[in-house]
Amino acid sequence: MKTDNLLKQVDFIKEIDKLKYIQRKTKLFNSNRNENDAEHSWHLAMMTIVLAEHSDVPIDVLKVLKMVLIHDIVEIDAGDTFIYDSQKNHTNTTEELVAAKRIFGLLPQEQADEFIAIWEEFEEGITNEAKFARAMDRFEPLLQNTSNNGGTWVEFDVNYQKVYDKKKAIKNGSTTIWNYAEDLINQSVDRGILKK
């Protein structure tokens, strides 16, 4: 029944408002204010629309948009794991899957199944869409940190090799964007905002 679906969908919409309260380590461009997960997801969606032409292969842009908009919703329950965290190191997929099932499970079954599948596809990073979505996810904080004189790199004493190793995933989605990103990383070393 459509009314039942609507009630479930509204419950989900209310629940995901919590994403606005999940603080990330990275700061807004040229700012001291931390970005929240909702702002991050919105920015990745805009980046996807603007930068899709730079994908190395044809991609389903709508699918990428779904990925970047829902990939961090699990952090409502699981919290944000800093990309350079040496304890968790982004291996908390099990706890995130529990979160995905709970939060997306608020939706009607068909939508819940679709959202979980899209989230899992992003996490696996194998399809062309997932590779591009993950490239956007790695590119945005790079732009933020370079605009903030090193930002979290300086704050958490992250060195060049760690940054390079995490950011090279950009290459899987776009050689053009990776070339630009690699140049930014090297310029950051030259500027003294990233230690080699």
Residue, then its C-alpha position, 0 to 999 in steps of 0.5 A: m500500500k502506497t500509504d505504508n510506503l510513504l510512512k516508512q519513507v518519511d521515517f527514513i527521511k527523518e532518520i537521515d537528518k542525523l547525518k548533519y550531526i556527524q562531524r568529519k575531521t576535514k574542514l570546509f574550504n579555507s575555513n576552521r569549521n569541520e564539515n559534516d557528513a551531509e555537507h560532504s555527501w552533497h559536495l560529492a554529488m555536485m562534484t560527480i555532476v560537474l566532473a563526470e566527463h573525466s571518468d575513464v569509462p562511461i558511467d551511469v551518473l545517477k548510480v554514482l549520485k546514489m552512491v555518494l549520497i548514501h555511502d556515509i549514511v551508515e556513519i549515523d550508527a558507526g561514526d566517521t572513521f578518519i581516513y588516516d586513522s591507524q586503529k580502525n583503518h577503514t576496516n569497520t565494514t561489518e559494523e557499517l553493514v549492521a548500520a546499513k541494514r538498520i537504517f536502510g531497513l526503515l524503507p520499504q523492502e524494495q528500496a531497502d534492498e536497492f540502497i544496501a546493494i548500492w552501499e555494498e557496491f561502493e564499499e567493494g569499489i569494483t564497478n566503474e561507478a564505484k571507482f568513480a564515486r570513490a575517486m570523488d570521495r578521495f578527491e574532495p578532502l584533498l582539495q580541502n586540505t590544500s585550501n587549508n594549508g595542510g589541514t588534517w595532514v598538519e593537524f594529525d601529522v600525516n606524511y606524504q606516503k600515507v596521503y599518496d597511498k590513500k589518494k591513488a584510488i582516484k586513478n581508478g576512476s579518472t586518470t585526468i583527475w588523478n594527474y591533477a591530484e598527484d600534482l596537488i600532492n607534490q605541490s603541497v610538499d613543495r609548499g611545506i604543508l605535507k611532509k615527505 
